[in-house]
Amino acid sequence: MKKYHIILLISAVVLLINSNVYSQPKFTLHVTGGYTLPMQDFSSTIVASDTADDNWPYKNKSGFNFGLDGKLAIGKKGNFRVVFGGSYNMFKQTGTIADPDAGNITLTTKMNILALSLGGEWAFQPTKKVNPFLGLDITTSFFSGSFATDPVIDAYPRTSMKSETRVGIQFGGGVDFKLSKMVGAVIGVKYHLVNLIGVGADDSTEVAANEIDLGDKAHTEGGVSVAARSIGYLQAYVGVSFYFGAPKPTMKK
């Protein structure tokens, strides 16, 4: 009788272990949100002397990001995955500048970046409940933004960011936690080098009267030499995973 009970116990443990192993899904969808930290020349605190509005696109503090990406597993084991997706990043900063004529003025800068990406990643344990991954993407980033002073004065008519596009790369990694065959959770980080290709600086004839261009290429502005600028940011995110196309798990005999 004891022997019979032991056999039943061992069988139950084997069934429990097998139930915690999931087959690699063919397609994974992540919906994420998180925190973005601007880096390199893209991060700077507003100070009293910031009356040159050409610098305002680079007055950014930490912000928020929202993302969506899809991952298509390649091959039988599914370790390599083709990844495509996008993220929307929002930055905002408020500070005080000292205008020589109007006195102290409150400046608010808002910058937005929509980044579309295509690349690949390596999933280390695609059939396990805990699946770490590392990846690299090529990105195309679209810039927009606005700038406001309080009070509003004629000395600062440029209140909008000129639409700009840059090509770069991002690399990062994370961990996917399978909670069931269909749903899981994901956490991760990405480091984005935004303007590796497409840097530029427009002259006054190429920018509307109310716009500020990105000006990330070395250039001369009003007789003053401006160095090239490097734009980057670090993302930390959490989200929900949805799995599609996973075959039914098979029981080991």
C-alpha positions in Angstrom: 0.0 0.0 0.0 2.8 2.4 0.9 4.5 1.6 -2.4 1.2 2.6 -4.2 1.0 5.9 -2.4 4.7 6.7 -3.2 4.0 6.0 -6.9 0.9 8.3 -6.8 3.0 11.1 -5.1 5.8 10.9 -7.7 3.3 11.0 -10.5 1.6 14.1 -9.1 5.0 15.9 -8.8 5.9 15.0 -12.4 2.5 16.3 -13.6 3.0 19.6 -11.6 6.5 20.1 -13.0 5.3 19.5 -16.6 2.4 21.9 -16.2 4.9 24.7 -15.4 6.7 24.3 -18.8 5.3 26.3 -21.7 6.0 25.8 -25.4 7.6 28.7 -27.2 4.9 31.0 -28.7 5.4 31.9 -32.3 4.4 35.5 -31.7 4.7 37.7 -28.6 3.1 41.1 -28.1 4.2 43.5 -25.4 2.2 46.6 -24.2 4.5 48.6 -21.9 4.9 51.9 -20.1 7.7 53.4 -18.0 10.2 56.0 -17.2 12.6 57.8 -19.6 15.9 59.5 -18.6 17.4 61.9 -21.2 21.1 61.6 -21.6 24.1 63.2 -23.4 23.4 66.7 -24.7 19.6 66.0 -24.6 19.6 66.5 -20.8 20.2 70.0 -19.3 18.6 72.0 -16.5 17.0 75.4 -17.3 19.1 78.2 -15.8 18.7 82.0 -15.6 21.0 82.6 -18.6 19.0 80.3 -21.0 17.6 83.2 -23.1 18.9 81.7 -26.4 15.9 79.7 -27.6 18.1 77.6 -30.0 19.1 75.7 -26.9 15.6 75.0 -25.6 15.1 71.6 -27.4 17.9 70.3 -25.2 16.4 71.4 -21.8 14.9 68.1 -20.8 14.3 66.2 -17.6 13.0 62.7 -17.0 9.7 61.8 -18.6 7.5 58.9 -19.5 7.2 56.3 -22.3 4.5 54.1 -23.7 5.4 51.3 -26.1 4.1 48.4 -28.2 6.2 45.7 -29.8 5.8 42.4 -31.6 8.3 39.5 -31.6 8.3 36.7 -34.1 10.2 33.6 -33.1 12.4 32.0 -35.8 13.4 28.4 -36.0 12.4 25.3 -34.1 13.8 26.4 -30.7 12.7 30.0 -31.1 15.7 31.6 -29.4 16.1 34.2 -32.2 13.2 36.6 -32.6 12.5 39.4 -35.2 11.3 42.4 -33.3 9.3 45.4 -34.5 7.6 48.1 -32.6 7.4 51.7 -31.4 7.5 53.9 -28.3 6.3 57.4 -27.5 8.5 59.4 -25.2 7.4 62.6 -23.4 9.8 65.1 -21.7 8.9 68.3 -19.8 10.8 70.9 -17.8 9.9 74.2 -16.1 12.4 76.8 -14.9 13.2 80.5 -14.6 15.2 82.5 -17.1 16.3 86.1 -16.6 15.5 88.3 -19.6 17.6 91.5 -19.6 14.5 93.6 -20.4 11.5 91.7 -19.0 13.1 90.3 -15.8 12.4 86.8 -14.5 10.3 84.6 -16.8 9.0 81.1 -16.4 10.0 78.8 -19.3 8.3 75.5 -20.0 9.8 73.1 -22.5 8.0 70.0 -23.9 9.6 67.5 -26.2 8.1 64.4 -27.7 9.8 61.6 -29.6 8.0 58.8 -31.5 10.5 56.1 -32.2 9.8 53.2 -34.6 12.1 50.2 -34.5 13.1 47.1 -36.3 15.7 44.5 -35.2 16.3 41.2 -33.5 16.9 39.7 -30.1 18.0 36.5 -28.5 15.7 34.8 -26.0 17.7 32.6 -23.6 14.9 30.3 -22.2 11.9 30.6 -24.6 10.2 27.5 -23.2 10.6 28.4 -19.5 8.4 30.5 -17.3 11.3 33.0 -16.8 12.8 34.1 -20.2 15.6 36.7 -20.2 16.4 38.4 -23.6 18.8 40.8 -25.2 18.3 42.8 -28.4 19.4 45.4 -30.9 17.2 47.6 -33.1 17.6 50.2 -35.9 15.3 53.1 -35.1 13.7 56.1 -36.8 12.7 58.9 -34.5 10.2 61.7 -35.1 10.6 64.9 -33.0 7.9 67.4 -32.0 7.5 69.8 -29.1 6.5 73.2 -27.8 8.0 76.0 -25.7 6.1 78.6 -23.6 7.0 81.6 -21.5 5.0 83.1 -18.7 4.3 85.9 -19.2 4.2 85.8 -23.0 6.5 88.4 -24.5 7.4 89.3 -28.1 11.1 88.6 -27.5 10.4 84.9 -27.7 8.1 84.2 -30.7 9.4 80.7 -31.4 7.0 78.4 -29.6 7.0 75.2 -31.6 9.5 72.4 -32.5 10.2 72.0 -36.2 9.4 68.4 -37.2 12.6 66.5 -37.4 13.5 62.9 -38.2 16.7 61.0 -37.1 18.0 57.4 -37.5 19.8 55.6 -34.7 20.1 52.4 -32.8 18.8 51.1 -29.5 19.9 48.1 -27.5 18.6 46.6 -24.3 17.3 43.6 -22.5 14.7 42.3 -20.1 12.9 39.4 -18.6 9.6 37.9 -19.7 7.5 36.1 -17.0 5.0 33.6 -18.3 1.9 33.6 -16.1 -0.1 31.3 -18.3 -0.1 30.0 -21.9 -1.6 33.2 -23.2 -0.5 36.0 -20.8 2.6 37.1 -19.0 4.5 40.2 -17.7 7.7 41.8 -18.9 10.3 44.2 -17.4 13.3 45.7 -19.2 15.6 48.6 -20.1 16.7 50.1 -23.4 19.4 52.6 -24.3 18.7 54.6 -27.4 21.3 56.6 -29.4 18.9 58.7 -31.4 20.7 60.8 -34.0 23.5 58.7 -35.5 22.2 59.5 -39.1 20.5 62.6 -40.4 21.9 65.3 -38.2 21.4 68.8 -39.5 21.1 72.5 -38.7 18.7 74.7 -40.7 19.3 78.3 -41.6 16.7 81.0 -41.1 15.1 80.5 -44.5 14.3 76.9 -43.7 12.5 77.4 -40.4 9.2 79.1 -39.8 9.1 82.3 -37.7 7.5 80.4 -34.8 9.7 77.3 -34.9 13.0 76.1 -33.4 15.0 73.4 -35.3 16.9 70.6 -33.7 20.3 71.9 -34.8 22.3 68.9 -33.8 25.0 69.3 -36.5 27.9 71.6 -35.8 27.0 75.0 -37.1 27.2 78.8 -36.6 24.2 80.5 -35.1 24.1 84.3 -34.9 27.9 84.4 -35.3 28.4 81.9 -32.5 29.8 78.5 -33.1 27.6 75.6 -31.9 29.1 72.1 -31.4 27.4 69.0 -32.7 25.0 67.5 -30.2 24.4 63.8 -29.3 20.9 62.8 -28.4 20.2 59.7 -26.2 17.9 58.4 -23.5 17.5 55.4 -21.2 14.1 53.7 -20.9 13.0 51.5 -18.0 9.6 49.8 -18.6 7.1 47.2 -17.4 4.2 45.7 -19.2 1.9 42.9 -20.2 2.8 40.1 -22.6 0.4 38.3 -24.9 1.4 35.0 -26.5 0.1 33.6 -29.8 0.6 30.5 -31.8 2.1 28.3 -29.1 1.6 24.6 -29.6 0.0 22.6 -26.9 2.6 21.4 -24.3 3.5 17.7 -24.5 3.8 15.5 -21.4 7.1 13.7 -20.9 6.8 10.0 -20.5 
